[in-house]
Amino acid sequence: ELVPYVIQAGDTVSSIARRYGITWQTLVHVNSLLSPNAIYPGLVIEVPRVISASDKAVAFPQKVGSMVYS
């Protein structure tokens, strides 16, 4: 799932990637950026949403016998 992000003053590809738990290379690839320096305030980019283990547990509860754990 991709979520939009509006570049703010002082943002870098690396800082955005760290905030979302992805690599800067992934961010550059997903947005077809020619360079990691090709961002500017106001630009809207797409950021992959990382699904955490707790999100998966809720979305896909594990069944053990007749009990459901989430």
N, CA, C, O and CB atoms as a CASP TS submission, in Angstrom:
PFRMAT TS
TARGET T0000
AUTHOR 0000-0000-0000
METHOD Language model
MODEL 1
PARENT N/A
ATOM      1  N   GLU     1       0.848  -1.173   0.000  1.00  0.00           N
ATOM      2  CA  GLU     1       0.000   0.000   0.000  1.00  0.00           C
ATOM      3  C   GLU     1       0.891   1.233   0.000  1.00  0.00           C
ATOM      4  O   GLU     1       1.847   1.311   0.772  1.00  0.00           O
ATOM      5  CB  GLU     1      -0.964   0.000   1.219  1.00  0.00           C
ATOM      6  N   LEU     2       0.586   2.188  -0.855  1.00  0.00           N
ATOM      7  CA  LEU     2       1.333   3.438  -0.917  1.00  0.00           C
ATOM      8  C   LEU     2       0.523   4.553  -0.275  1.00  0.00           C
ATOM      9  O   LEU     2      -0.692   4.638  -0.453  1.00  0.00           O
ATOM     10  CB  LEU     2       1.686   3.796  -2.375  1.00  0.00           C
ATOM     11  N   VAL     3       1.209   5.404   0.473  1.00  0.00           N
ATOM     12  CA  VAL     3       0.555   6.553   1.081  1.00  0.00           C
ATOM     13  C   VAL     3       1.258   7.815   0.609  1.00  0.00           C
ATOM     14  O   VAL     3       2.483   7.826   0.481  1.00  0.00           O
ATOM     15  CB  VAL     3       0.567   6.454   2.632  1.00  0.00           C
ATOM     16  N   PRO     4       0.500   8.888   0.347  1.00  0.00           N
ATOM     17  CA  PRO     4       1.131  10.129  -0.108  1.00  0.00           C
ATOM     18  C   PRO     4       1.845  10.836   1.042  1.00  0.00           C
ATOM     19  O   PRO     4       1.410  10.769   2.192  1.00  0.00           O
ATOM     20  CB  PRO     4       0.083  11.065  -0.732  1.00  0.00           C
ATOM     21  N   TYR     5       2.930  11.503   0.722  1.00  0.00           N
ATOM     22  CA  TYR     5       3.675  12.300   1.696  1.00  0.00           C
ATOM     23  C   TYR     5       4.082  13.601   1.007  1.00  0.00           C
ATOM     24  O   TYR     5       4.621  13.584  -0.100  1.00  0.00           O
ATOM     25  CB  TYR     5       4.936  11.519   2.245  1.00  0.00           C
ATOM     26  N   VAL     6       3.822  14.726   1.669  1.00  0.00           N
ATOM     27  CA  VAL     6       4.204  16.034   1.136  1.00  0.00           C
ATOM     28  C   VAL     6       5.559  16.411   1.735  1.00  0.00           C
ATOM     29  O   VAL     6       5.708  16.492   2.954  1.00  0.00           O
ATOM     30  CB  VAL     6       3.116  17.128   1.458  1.00  0.00           C
ATOM     31  N   ILE     7       6.533  16.638   0.872  1.00  0.00           N
ATOM     32  CA  ILE     7       7.877  16.999   1.311  1.00  0.00           C
ATOM     33  C   ILE     7       7.827  18.333   2.051  1.00  0.00           C
ATOM     34  O   ILE     7       7.231  19.306   1.588  1.00  0.00           O
ATOM     35  CB  ILE     7       8.853  17.075   0.105  1.00  0.00           C
ATOM     36  N   GLN     8       8.477  18.344   3.223  1.00  0.00           N
ATOM     37  CA  GLN     8       8.577  19.546   4.044  1.00  0.00           C
ATOM     38  C   GLN     8       9.997  20.107   3.941  1.00  0.00           C
ATOM     39  O   GLN     8      10.928  19.385   3.585  1.00  0.00           O
ATOM     40  CB  GLN     8       8.208  19.240   5.527  1.00  0.00           C
ATOM     41  N   ALA     9      10.159  21.386   4.252  1.00  0.00           N
ATOM     42  CA  ALA     9      11.495  21.993   4.269  1.00  0.00           C
ATOM     43  C   ALA     9      12.369  21.212   5.238  1.00  0.00           C
ATOM     44  O   ALA     9      11.941  20.919   6.355  1.00  0.00           O
ATOM     45  CB  ALA     9      11.431  23.506   4.671  1.00  0.00           C
ATOM     46  N   GLY    10      13.578  20.873   4.834  1.00  0.00           N
ATOM     47  CA  GLY    10      14.507  20.132   5.674  1.00  0.00           C
ATOM     48  C   GLY    10      14.434  18.623   5.505  1.00  0.00           C
ATOM     49  O   GLY    10      15.313  17.910   5.988  1.00  0.00           O
ATOM     50  N   ASP    11      13.401  18.119   4.827  1.00  0.00           N
ATOM     51  CA  ASP    11      13.302  16.687   4.577  1.00  0.00           C
ATOM     52  C   ASP    11      14.391  16.234   3.615  1.00  0.00           C
ATOM     53  O   ASP    11      14.785  16.967   2.709  1.00  0.00           O
ATOM     54  CB  ASP    11      11.920  16.334   4.021  1.00  0.00           C
ATOM     55  N   THR    12      14.864  15.023   3.827  1.00  0.00           N
ATOM     56  CA  THR    12      15.745  14.365   2.863  1.00  0.00           C
ATOM     57  C   THR    12      15.132  13.001   2.568  1.00  0.00           C
ATOM     58  O   THR    12      14.294  12.509   3.324  1.00  0.00           O
ATOM     59  CB  THR    12      17.230  14.232   3.411  1.00  0.00           C
ATOM     60  N   VAL    13      15.550  12.408   1.483  1.00  0.00           N
ATOM     61  CA  VAL    13      15.052  11.073   1.153  1.00  0.00           C
ATOM     62  C   VAL    13      15.383  10.116   2.299  1.00  0.00           C
ATOM     63  O   VAL    13      14.561   9.277   2.667  1.00  0.00           O
ATOM     64  CB  VAL    13      15.667  10.563  -0.190  1.00  0.00           C
ATOM     65  N   SER    14      16.568  10.242   2.853  1.00  0.00           N
ATOM     66  CA  SER    14      16.976   9.364   3.956  1.00  0.00           C
ATOM     67  C   SER    14      16.121   9.570   5.202  1.00  0.00           C
ATOM     68  O   SER    14      15.721   8.599   5.846  1.00  0.00           O
ATOM     69  CB  SER    14      18.441   9.600   4.298  1.00  0.00           C
ATOM     70  N   SER    15      15.836  10.827   5.547  1.00  0.00           N
ATOM     71  CA  SER    15      15.048  11.077   6.763  1.00  0.00           C
ATOM     72  C   SER    15      13.613  10.577   6.603  1.00  0.00           C
ATOM     73  O   SER    15      13.028  10.059   7.554  1.00  0.00           O
ATOM     74  CB  SER    15      15.044  12.581   7.102  1.00  0.00           C
ATOM     75  N   ILE    16      13.051  10.727   5.419  1.00  0.00           N
ATOM     76  CA  ILE    16      11.694  10.222   5.165  1.00  0.00           C
ATOM     77  C   ILE    16      11.691   8.696   5.227  1.00  0.00           C
ATOM     78  O   ILE    16      10.798   8.093   5.823  1.00  0.00           O
ATOM     79  CB  ILE    16      11.170  10.711   3.780  1.00  0.00           C
ATOM     80  N   ALA    17      12.687   8.084   4.612  1.00  0.00           N
ATOM     81  CA  ALA    17      12.788   6.620   4.614  1.00  0.00           C
ATOM     82  C   ALA    17      12.889   6.095   6.041  1.00  0.00           C
ATOM     83  O   ALA    17      12.204   5.135   6.394  1.00  0.00           O
ATOM     84  CB  ALA    17      14.008   6.155   3.788  1.00  0.00           C
ATOM     85  N   ARG    18      13.736   6.715   6.869  1.00  0.00           N
ATOM     86  CA  ARG    18      13.869   6.287   8.274  1.00  0.00           C
ATOM     87  C   ARG    18      12.541   6.412   9.009  1.00  0.00           C
ATOM     88  O   ARG    18      12.170   5.529   9.783  1.00  0.00           O
ATOM     89  CB  ARG    18      14.948   7.121   8.995  1.00  0.00           C
ATOM     90  N   ARG    19      11.828   7.506   8.770  1.00  0.00           N
ATOM     91  CA  ARG    19      10.545   7.738   9.441  1.00  0.00           C
ATOM     92  C   ARG    19       9.542   6.631   9.124  1.00  0.00           C
ATOM     93  O   ARG    19       8.733   6.259   9.974  1.00  0.00           O
ATOM     94  CB  ARG    19       9.968   9.098   9.030  1.00  0.00           C
ATOM     95  N   TYR    20       9.598   6.111   7.908  1.00  0.00           N
ATOM     96  CA  TYR    20       8.649   5.083   7.485  1.00  0.00           C
ATOM     97  C   TYR    20       9.211   3.666   7.546  1.00  0.00           C
ATOM     98  O   TYR    20       8.529   2.716   7.163  1.00  0.00           O
ATOM     99  CB  TYR    20       8.193   5.370   6.091  1.00  0.00           C
ATOM    100  N   GLY    21      10.441   3.513   8.020  1.00  0.00           N
ATOM    101  CA  GLY    21      11.021   2.181   8.185  1.00  0.00           C
ATOM    102  C   GLY    21      11.359   1.475   6.887  1.00  0.00           C
ATOM    103  O   GLY    21      11.254   0.253   6.788  1.00  0.00           O
ATOM    104  N   ILE    22      11.768   2.258   5.882  1.00  0.00           N
ATOM    105  CA  ILE    22      12.160   1.690   4.589  1.00  0.00           C
ATOM    106  C   ILE    22      13.541   2.221   4.219  1.00  0.00           C
ATOM    107  O   ILE    22      14.088   3.066   4.928  1.00  0.00           O
ATOM    108  CB  ILE    22      11.113   2.038   3.477  1.00  0.00           C
ATOM    109  N   THR    23      14.107   1.739   3.126  1.00  0.00           N
ATOM    110  CA  THR    23      15.407   2.248   2.679  1.00  0.00           C
ATOM    111  C   THR    23      15.204   3.440   1.752  1.00  0.00           C
ATOM    112  O   THR    23      14.156   3.593   1.125  1.00  0.00           O
ATOM    113  CB  THR    23      16.220   1.138   1.963  1.00  0.00           C
ATOM    114  N   TRP    24      16.237   4.281   1.684  1.00  0.00           N
ATOM    115  CA  TRP    24      16.137   5.426   0.770  1.00  0.00           C
ATOM    116  C   TRP    24      16.087   4.940  -0.672  1.00  0.00           C
ATOM    117  O   TRP    24      15.474   5.582  -1.525  1.00  0.00           O
ATOM    118  CB  TRP    24      17.329   6.396   0.968  1.00  0.00           C
ATOM    119  N   GLN    25      16.732   3.802  -0.949  1.00  0.00           N
ATOM    120  CA  GLN    25      16.717   3.256  -2.299  1.00  0.00           C
ATOM    121  C   GLN    25      15.297   2.861  -2.715  1.00  0.00           C
ATOM    122  O   GLN    25      14.905   3.069  -3.863  1.00  0.00           O
ATOM    123  CB  GLN    25      17.656   2.046  -2.393  1.00  0.00           C
ATOM    124  N   THR    26      14.530   2.292  -1.783  1.00  0.00           N
ATOM    125  CA  THR    26      13.140   1.926  -2.066  1.00  0.00           C
ATOM    126  C   THR    26      12.328   3.169  -2.390  1.00  0.00           C
ATOM    127  O   THR    26      11.540   3.173  -3.336  1.00  0.00           O
ATOM    128  CB  THR    26      12.515   1.174  -0.873  1.00  0.00           C
ATOM    129  N   LEU    27      12.520   4.221  -1.608  1.00  0.00           N
ATOM    130  CA  LEU    27      11.786   5.466  -1.823  1.00  0.00           C
ATOM    131  C   LEU    27      12.110   6.075  -3.190  1.00  0.00           C
ATOM    132  O   LEU    27      11.215   6.548  -3.891  1.00  0.00           O
ATOM    133  CB  LEU    27      12.108   6.469  -0.711  1.00  0.00           C
ATOM    134  N   VAL    28      13.379   6.062  -3.559  1.00  0.00           N
ATOM    135  CA  VAL    28      13.796   6.576  -4.869  1.00  0.00           C
ATOM    136  C   VAL    28      13.179   5.735  -5.984  1.00  0.00           C
ATOM    137  O   VAL    28      12.695   6.278  -6.977  1.00  0.00           O
ATOM    138  CB  VAL    28      15.342   6.580  -4.991  1.00  0.00           C
ATOM    139  N   HIS    29      13.196   4.417  -5.821  1.00  0.00           N
ATOM    140  CA  HIS    29      12.660   3.511  -6.846  1.00  0.00           C
ATOM    141  C   HIS    29      11.148   3.679  -7.004  1.00  0.00           C
ATOM    142  O   HIS    29      10.653   3.818  -8.122  1.00  0.00           O
ATOM    143  CB  HIS    29      12.990   2.052  -6.493  1.00  0.00           C
ATOM    144  N   VAL    30      10.423   3.667  -5.902  1.00  0.00           N
ATOM    145  CA  VAL    30       8.950   3.765  -5.952  1.00  0.00           C
ATOM    146  C   VAL    30       8.508   5.056  -6.639  1.00  0.00           C
ATOM    147  O   VAL    30       7.490   5.079  -7.331  1.00  0.00           O
ATOM    148  CB  VAL    30       8.355   3.700  -4.526  1.00  0.00           C
ATOM    149  N   ASN    31       9.276   6.129  -6.447  1.00  0.00           N
ATOM    150  CA  ASN    31       8.890   7.422  -7.000  1.00  0.00           C
ATOM    151  C   ASN    31       9.625   7.770  -8.291  1.00  0.00           C
ATOM    152  O   ASN    31       9.486   8.878  -8.809  1.00  0.00           O
ATOM    153  CB  ASN    31       9.135   8.497  -5.985  1.00  0.00           C
ATOM    154  N   SER    32      10.404   6.825  -8.809  1.00  0.00           N
ATOM    155  CA  SER    32      11.154   7.033 -10.052  1.00  0.00           C
ATOM    156  C   SER    32      11.953   8.342 -10.024  1.00  0.00           C
ATOM    157  O   SER    32      12.000   9.080 -11.008  1.00  0.00           O
ATOM    158  CB  SER    32      10.196   7.035 -11.247  1.00  0.00           C
ATOM    159  N   LEU    33      12.574   8.607  -8.879  1.00  0.00           N
ATOM    160  CA  LEU    33      13.395   9.811  -8.758  1.00  0.00           C
ATOM    161  C   LEU    33      14.717   9.586  -9.470  1.00  0.00           C
ATOM    162  O   LEU    33      15.317   8.518  -9.348  1.00  0.00           O
ATOM    163  CB  LEU    33      13.631  10.183  -7.271  1.00  0.00           C
ATOM    164  N   LEU    34      15.166  10.570 -10.199  1.00  0.00           N
ATOM    165  CA  LEU    34      16.442  10.450 -10.901  1.00  0.00           C
ATOM    166  C   LEU    34      17.611  10.571  -9.939  1.00  0.00           C
ATOM    167  O   LEU    34      18.707  10.088 -10.220  1.00  0.00           O
ATOM    168  CB  LEU    34      16.551  11.510 -11.990  1.00  0.00           C
ATOM    169  N   SER    35      17.374  11.220  -8.797  1.00  0.00           N
ATOM    170  CA  SER    35      18.408  11.424  -7.798  1.00  0.00           C
ATOM    171  C   SER    35      17.745  11.569  -6.435  1.00  0.00           C
ATOM    172  O   SER    35      16.623  12.067  -6.349  1.00  0.00           O
ATOM    173  CB  SER    35      19.276  12.669  -8.134  1.00  0.00           C
ATOM    174  N   PRO    36      18.416  11.145  -5.368  1.00  0.00           N
ATOM    175  CA  PRO    36      17.862  11.365  -4.034  1.00  0.00           C
ATOM    176  C   PRO    36      17.739  12.850  -3.694  1.00  0.00           C
ATOM    177  O   PRO    36      17.009  13.225  -2.776  1.00  0.00           O
ATOM    178  CB  PRO    36      18.724  10.672  -2.996  1.00  0.00           C
ATOM    179  N   ASN    37      18.457  13.687  -4.438  1.00  0.00           N
ATOM    180  CA  ASN    37      18.410  15.135  -4.205  1.00  0.00           C
ATOM    181  C   ASN    37      17.316  15.823  -5.005  1.00  0.00           C
ATOM    182  O   ASN    37      17.208  17.049  -4.967  1.00  0.00           O
ATOM    183  CB  ASN    37      19.744  15.756  -4.544  1.00  0.00           C
ATOM    184  N   ALA    38      16.497  15.058  -5.733  1.00  0.00           N
ATOM    185  CA  ALA    38      15.495  15.634  -6.633  1.00  0.00           C
ATOM    186  C   ALA    38      14.165  15.902  -5.933  1.00  0.00           C
ATOM    187  O   ALA    38      13.117  15.888  -6.578  1.00  0.00           O
ATOM    188  CB  ALA    38      15.270  14.711  -7.812  1.00  0.00           C
ATOM    189  N   ILE    39      14.194  16.145  -4.621  1.00  0.00           N
ATOM    190  CA  ILE    39      12.947  16.457  -3.910  1.00  0.00           C
ATOM    191  C   ILE    39      12.987  17.910  -3.461  1.00  0.00           C
ATOM    192  O   ILE    39      14.059  18.499  -3.326  1.00  0.00           O
ATOM    193  CB  ILE    39      12.737  15.507  -2.685  1.00  0.00           C
ATOM    194  N   TYR    40      11.811  18.482  -3.232  1.00  0.00           N
ATOM    195  CA  TYR    40      11.710  19.877  -2.810  1.00  0.00           C
ATOM    196  C   TYR    40      10.408  20.050  -2.030  1.00  0.00           C
ATOM    197  O   TYR    40       9.464  19.283  -2.222  1.00  0.00           O
ATOM    198  CB  TYR    40      11.766  20.852  -4.040  1.00  0.00           C
ATOM    199  N   PRO    41      10.352  21.057  -1.148  1.00  0.00           N
ATOM    200  CA  PRO    41       9.142  21.277  -0.356  1.00  0.00           C
ATOM    201  C   PRO    41       7.908  21.435  -1.243  1.00  0.00           C
ATOM    202  O   PRO    41       7.927  22.157  -2.240  1.00  0.00           O
ATOM    203  CB  PRO    41       9.308  22.513   0.527  1.00  0.00           C
ATOM    204  N   GLY    42       6.847  20.750  -0.859  1.00  0.00           N
ATOM    205  CA  GLY    42       5.593  20.795  -1.609  1.00  0.00           C
ATOM    206  C   GLY    42       5.404  19.627  -2.557  1.00  0.00           C
ATOM    207  O   GLY    42       4.280  19.330  -2.962  1.00  0.00           O
ATOM    208  N   LEU    43       6.498  18.960  -2.917  1.00  0.00           N
ATOM    209  CA  LEU    43       6.408  17.793  -3.797  1.00  0.00           C
ATOM    210  C   LEU    43       5.693  16.666  -3.056  1.00  0.00           C
ATOM    211  O   LEU    43       5.993  16.398  -1.892  1.00  0.00           O
ATOM    212  CB  LEU    43       7.826  17.334  -4.269  1.00  0.00           C
ATOM    213  N   VAL    44       4.757  16.011  -3.720  1.00  0.00           N
ATOM    214  CA  VAL    44       4.054  14.876  -3.128  1.00  0.00           C
ATOM    215  C   VAL    44       4.668  13.601  -3.683  1.00  0.00           C
ATOM    216  O   VAL    44       4.712  13.391  -4.895  1.00  0.00           O
ATOM    217  CB  VAL    44       2.517  14.937  -3.420  1.00  0.00           C
ATOM    218  N   ILE    45       5.141  12.752  -2.774  1.00  0.00           N
ATOM    219  CA  ILE    45       5.703  11.468  -3.171  1.00  0.00           C
ATOM    220  C   ILE    45       4.848  10.355  -2.575  1.00  0.00           C
ATOM    221  O   ILE    45       4.007  10.600  -1.711  1.00  0.00           O
ATOM    222  CB  ILE    45       7.187  11.337  -2.715  1.00  0.00           C
ATOM    223  N   GLU    46       5.068   9.143  -3.040  1.00  0.00           N
ATOM    224  CA  GLU    46       4.369   7.971  -2.513  1.00  0.00           C
ATOM    225  C   GLU    46       5.341   7.198  -1.620  1.00  0.00           C
ATOM    226  O   GLU    46       6.492   6.966  -1.989  1.00  0.00           O
ATOM    227  CB  GLU    46       3.820   7.061  -3.674  1.00  0.00           C
ATOM    228  N   VAL    47       4.863   6.809  -0.455  1.00  0.00           N
ATOM    229  CA  VAL    47       5.690   6.061   0.488  1.00  0.00           C
ATOM    230  C   VAL    47       5.030   4.718   0.764  1.00  0.00           C
ATOM    231  O   VAL    47       3.854   4.672   1.124  1.00  0.00           O
ATOM    232  CB  VAL    47       5.897   6.859   1.810  1.00  0.00           C
ATOM    233  N   PRO    48       5.768   3.623   0.599  1.00  0.00           N
ATOM    234  CA  PRO    48       5.189   2.309   0.923  1.00  0.00           C
ATOM    235  C   PRO    48       4.903   2.222   2.418  1.00  0.00           C
ATOM    236  O   PRO    48       5.746   2.580   3.242  1.00  0.00           O
ATOM    237  CB  PRO    48       6.142   1.159   0.488  1.00  0.00           C
ATOM    238  N   ARG    49       3.727   1.750   2.757  1.00  0.00           N
ATOM    239  CA  ARG    49       3.361   1.557   4.161  1.00  0.00           C
ATOM    240  C   ARG    49       3.819   0.171   4.572  1.00  0.00           C
ATOM    241  O   ARG    49       3.427  -0.829   3.970  1.00  0.00           O
ATOM    242  CB  ARG    49       1.819   1.734   4.390  1.00  0.00           C
ATOM    243  N   VAL    50       4.646   0.119   5.596  1.00  0.00           N
ATOM    244  CA  VAL    50       5.140  -1.153   6.100  1.00  0.00           C
ATOM    245  C   VAL    50       4.127  -1.673   7.106  1.00  0.00           C
ATOM    246  O   VAL    50       3.742  -0.968   8.039  1.00  0.00           O
ATOM    247  CB  VAL    50       6.561  -1.008   6.743  1.00  0.00           C
ATOM    248  N   ILE    51       3.697  -2.924   6.905  1.00  0.00           N
ATOM    249  CA  ILE    51       2.741  -3.539   7.817  1.00  0.00           C
ATOM    250  C   ILE    51       3.521  -4.230   8.914  1.00  0.00           C
ATOM    251  O   ILE    51       4.337  -5.113   8.651  1.00  0.00           O
ATOM    252  CB  ILE    51       1.804  -4.541   7.077  1.00  0.00           C
ATOM    253  N   SER    52       3.264  -3.822  10.149  1.00  0.00           N
ATOM    254  CA  SER    52       3.988  -4.402  11.277  1.00  0.00           C
ATOM    255  C   SER    52       3.418  -5.764  11.640  1.00  0.00           C
ATOM    256  O   SER    52       2.331  -6.135  11.198  1.00  0.00           O
ATOM    257  CB  SER    52       3.935  -3.468  12.487  1.00  0.00           C
ATOM    258  N   ALA    53       4.149  -6.486  12.434  1.00  0.00           N
ATOM    259  CA  ALA    53       3.707  -7.817  12.876  1.00  0.00           C
ATOM    260  C   ALA    53       2.400  -7.718  13.647  1.00  0.00           C
ATOM    261  O   ALA    53       1.557  -8.608  13.540  1.00  0.00           O
ATOM    262  CB  ALA    53       4.787  -8.490  13.750  1.00  0.00           C
ATOM    263  N   SER    54       2.212  -6.646  14.429  1.00  0.00           N
ATOM    264  CA  SER    54       0.971  -6.508  15.198  1.00  0.00           C
ATOM    265  C   SER    54      -0.207  -6.251  14.268  1.00  0.00           C
ATOM    266  O   SER    54      -1.313  -6.715  14.543  1.00  0.00           O
ATOM    267  CB  SER    54       1.094  -5.369  16.230  1.00  0.00           C
ATOM    268  N   ASP    55       0.002  -5.516  13.164  1.00  0.00           N
ATOM    269  CA  ASP    55      -1.070  -5.310  12.184  1.00  0.00           C
ATOM    270  C   ASP    55      -1.475  -6.639  11.559  1.00  0.00           C
ATOM    271  O   ASP    55      -2.663  -6.895  11.366  1.00  0.00           O
ATOM    272  CB  ASP    55      -0.625  -4.317  11.086  1.00  0.00           C
ATOM    273  N   LYS    56      -0.492  -7.492  11.239  1.00  0.00           N
ATOM    274  CA  LYS    56      -0.786  -8.786  10.630  1.00  0.00           C
ATOM    275  C   LYS    56      -1.558  -9.671  11.601  1.00  0.00           C
ATOM    276  O   LYS    56      -2.461 -10.406  11.200  1.00  0.00           O
ATOM    277  CB  LYS    56       0.511  -9.482  10.190  1.00  0.00           C
ATOM    278  N   ALA    57      -1.197  -9.596  12.881  1.00  0.00           N
ATOM    279  CA  ALA    57      -1.875 -10.419  13.882  1.00  0.00           C
ATOM    280  C   ALA    57      -3.346 -10.063  13.962  1.00  0.00           C
ATOM    281  O   ALA    57      -4.190 -10.944  14.126  1.00  0.00           O
ATOM    282  CB  ALA    57      -1.218 -10.255  15.252  1.00  0.00           C
ATOM    283  N   VAL    58      -3.659  -8.788  13.851  1.00  0.00           N
ATOM    284  CA  VAL    58      -5.058  -8.360  13.902  1.00  0.00           C
ATOM    285  C   VAL    58      -5.764  -8.711  12.601  1.00  0.00           C
ATOM    286  O   VAL    58      -6.910  -9.160  12.602  1.00  0.00           O
ATOM    287  CB  VAL    58      -5.158  -6.846  14.173  1.00  0.00           C
ATOM    288  N   ALA    59      -5.061  -8.498  11.489  1.00  0.00           N
ATOM    289  CA  ALA    59      -5.681  -8.750  10.188  1.00  0.00           C
ATOM    290  C   ALA    59      -5.848 -10.245   9.921  1.00  0.00           C
ATOM    291  O   ALA    59      -6.809 -10.652   9.268  1.00  0.00           O
ATOM    292  CB  ALA    59      -4.848  -8.116   9.078  1.00  0.00           C
ATOM    293  N   PHE    60      -4.923 -11.065  10.419  1.00  0.00           N
ATOM    294  CA  PHE    60      -4.952 -12.499  10.165  1.00  0.00           C
ATOM    295  C   PHE    60      -4.776 -13.257  11.475  1.00  0.00           C
ATOM    296  O   PHE    60      -3.691 -13.772  11.746  1.00  0.00           O
ATOM    297  CB  PHE    60      -3.857 -12.900   9.154  1.00  0.00           C
ATOM    298  N   PRO    61      -5.838 -13.336  12.301  1.00  0.00           N
ATOM    299  CA  PRO    61      -5.699 -14.034  13.588  1.00  0.00           C
ATOM    300  C   PRO    61      -5.311 -15.496  13.390  1.00  0.00           C
ATOM    301  O   PRO    61      -5.735 -16.146  12.434  1.00  0.00           O
ATOM    302  CB  PRO    61      -7.006 -13.947  14.386  1.00  0.00           C
ATOM    303  N   GLN    62      -4.505 -15.991  14.307  1.00  0.00           N
ATOM    304  CA  GLN    62      -4.073 -17.388  14.261  1.00  0.00           C
ATOM    305  C   GLN    62      -5.087 -18.252  15.002  1.00  0.00           C
ATOM    306  O   GLN    62      -5.462 -17.936  16.131  1.00  0.00           O
ATOM    307  CB  GLN    62      -2.654 -17.555  14.877  1.00  0.00           C
ATOM    308  N   LYS    63      -5.527 -19.328  14.384  1.00  0.00           N
ATOM    309  CA  LYS    63      -6.449 -20.252  15.035  1.00  0.00           C
ATOM    310  C   LYS    63      -5.656 -21.398  15.644  1.00  0.00           C
ATOM    311  O   LYS    63      -4.807 -22.002  14.989  1.00  0.00           O
ATOM    312  CB  LYS    63      -7.509 -20.785  14.033  1.00  0.00           C
ATOM    313  N   VAL    64      -5.944 -21.685  16.895  1.00  0.00           N
ATOM    314  CA  VAL    64      -5.336 -22.829  17.565  1.00  0.00           C
ATOM    315  C   VAL    64      -6.489 -23.600  18.187  1.00  0.00           C
ATOM    316  O   VAL    64      -7.096 -23.144  19.156  1.00  0.00           O
ATOM    317  CB  VAL    64      -4.253 -22.392  18.652  1.00  0.00           C
ATOM    318  N   GLY    65      -6.788 -24.755  17.636  1.00  0.00           N
ATOM    319  CA  GLY    65      -7.959 -25.505  18.097  1.00  0.00           C
ATOM    320  C   GLY    65      -9.212 -24.686  17.846  1.00  0.00           C
ATOM    321  O   GLY    65      -9.454 -24.247  16.722  1.00  0.00           O
ATOM    322  N   SER    66     -10.003 -24.481  18.878  1.00  0.00           N
ATOM    323  CA  SER    66     -11.217 -23.671  18.705  1.00  0.00           C
ATOM    324  C   SER    66     -11.008 -22.252  19.217  1.00  0.00           C
ATOM    325  O   SER    66     -11.947 -21.457  19.246  1.00  0.00           O
ATOM    326  CB  SER    66     -12.405 -24.320  19.432  1.00  0.00           C
ATOM    327  N   MET    67      -9.762 -21.925  19.629  1.00  0.00           N
ATOM    328  CA  MET    67      -9.459 -20.591  20.156  1.00  0.00           C
ATOM    329  C   MET    67      -8.883 -19.736  19.044  1.00  0.00           C
ATOM    330  O   MET    67      -8.160 -20.239  18.184  1.00  0.00           O
ATOM    331  CB  MET    67      -8.470 -20.668  21.353  1.00  0.00           C
ATOM    332  N   VAL    68      -9.193 -18.463  19.052  1.00  0.00           N
ATOM    333  CA  VAL    68      -8.627 -17.521  18.092  1.00  0.00           C
ATOM    334  C   VAL    68      -7.804 -16.514  18.862  1.00  0.00           C
ATOM    335  O   VAL    68      -8.317 -15.840  19.754  1.00  0.00           O
ATOM    336  CB  VAL    68      -9.736 -16.815  17.250  1.00  0.00           C
ATOM    337  N   TYR    69      -6.521 -16.404  18.523  1.00  0.00           N
ATOM    338  CA  TYR    69      -5.633 -15.457  19.179  1.00  0.00           C
ATOM    339  C   TYR    69      -5.342 -14.312  18.224  1.00  0.00           C
ATOM    340  O   TYR    69      -5.103 -14.522  17.034  1.00  0.00           O
ATOM    341  CB  TYR    69      -4.320 -16.144  19.636  1.00  0.00           C
ATOM    342  N   SER    70      -5.367 -13.110  18.755  1.00  0.00           N
ATOM    343  CA  SER    70      -5.021 -11.964  17.912  1.00  0.00           C
ATOM    344  C   SER    70      -4.065 -11.059  18.622  1.00  0.00           C
ATOM    345  O   SER    70      -3.657 -10.037  18.071  1.00  0.00           O
ATOM    346  CB  SER    70      -6.260 -11.191  17.506  1.00  0.00           C
TER
END
